[in-house]
Every structure is written in structure tokens, then in C-alpha cells.
């Protein structure tokens, strides 16, 4: 993974790749436009730009949220496999470990929500999914 440490997260190429990865994630999770915007913490106009191919803005908060979302998706795929129906189900299903709320509800409730869900997944929860 040393080659990834050399990548500049602020470069247009990296931000473009992250944008495309996020759009695939949003499609896999079957998120509405409003849900996508809430997860990224952006307005509808900014989201439209990303959907039209514009790279993520070089803003630390946005790039941080994007990194957390991509890490969540990676952990989910490692734990639940590549079946989209299982990923979609998990994102929307009530989860007792998240106070009975769905991961999507937690992630969209506050800026810290994506961090909460990522920590939950990374704390070796895969056996409990």
C-alpha cells in the first residue's frame, strides 16, 4: 500500500477517481439524490456537478466524508461480499448496535454519523452483520 501513500488527495485526478467511486457506491446502495447530498454534506447544485463529472471540491470536510464513505463500503464488501442486495439491505435495516437506527439514518443524522458507522464496521463487527 506504499504507492497509495504517495498519492496527493488534493489532486484533481485523485478527487475525480473518488467522485466516480462515490457515484458507484451511491448506485450500489440505491440512494436518492437527497440521501447522497446529505451523506456528502453538500447542496443539490454541488451534487449535480459531481453527477455531471466534476471532481469533488478540494475541501477537507468533504474529502474526509468521502474517505469515510469509501472505507465503509470497502468494509461492507469485505464482510458481506459483493451481492448488492445484501449491501442495500444492510444500509437501510435497523441495527441494534446503532441504537435501532439504520446505518443510513446514523450517517445522515450528523456529520459524525459516517465516523460512527465506520468505527462500528472496523471494530471487527463483520461476524455480526
Secondary structure, 3 states (H helix, E strand, C coil): CHHHHCCCCCCHHHHHHHHHHHHHHHHHHCCCHHHHHHHHCCCHHHHHHHHCCCCCCCCHHHHHHHHHHHHHHHHHHHHHCCCHHHHHHHHHCEEHHHCCEEHHHHHHHCCCHHHHHHHHHHCCCHHHC
